[in-house]
Amino acid sequence: MGRSIRRMVLVTALVVLAATALILYLPGSPRHLAPHRTLTHALSVPNPPVEVVGTLVAGRTQGLRFGTPVPSQGAPCSLGVCWSTLVTARGYLFPVQGSYDYPVSEATTIPWHIAGPVIAGPGVNPRDHFIFADPRSATRSLIWIGRDTFVSTDDGGRHWYRVAGITHRVALIDDGAQVSSITIGLPGAHGCDYYFTYSSVGGVRWRRGGALYNFFTTAIGPQTPSCLANDPGRTR
């Protein structure tokens, strides 16, 4: 009787070992391991802030009030009106505005002048490559003062709002008379970027849209492909 029981135990053990071997060596994975494979395949899409709100720039003038004449600046222009920056000897950064005799007529030429309060400083280096004026119209402009910080106005420079937290810009977009947009690229793990666009009416509140598919950078930075090309399901 004892010998029969031992034989049954041995047979049972052999069956269990055989089943285990089949699970380990047959193609495919057991069901309880499938979720792990799915997680490793899925992309972890970053989640930048849904909304970024600007703060009113304090009205420090350092003796240069709105309208103070300044020398003409080499600057990008929009609709014949140019926006640029001026750095004082102590490193205070001011927005300035003006126009040239061309292509606008003499009657519509705007003398160059201080167009707002101090937007950065003291100690700003005038050769800082992050300083960049992006004119949108005669009354709207963005001026970048750092990698992830810019100021914006929509009333000709009477009020400026500082916006921080929108970083890694790759494209500047003007969507019309009132809407401005900025596309950013957040680095992925495999030589690709995750692209998002922030848009604003008035330059104070910036709202993020969904992640962009098949987007390539244009004028700013290297042309890096989107991590989400051709596969919307990978964001799930």
Protein Blocks (a to p, Z undefined) as FASTA:
>chain_A
ZZmmmmmmmmmmmmmmmmmmmmmmmgcjdfklmmmmmmmmpccdddddfbdcdddddfbf
khpaghiacdddddddeehiacdddddfkopacddddddfbfbdfklpccdddebdcfbd
ehiafklmkbccddfbfkbccddfbfkbccddfehomaccddehiahiabdcdebjklcc
dddddddfeopacddddddehhlaccdddddehiacfkeocadddfkgoilklmZZ
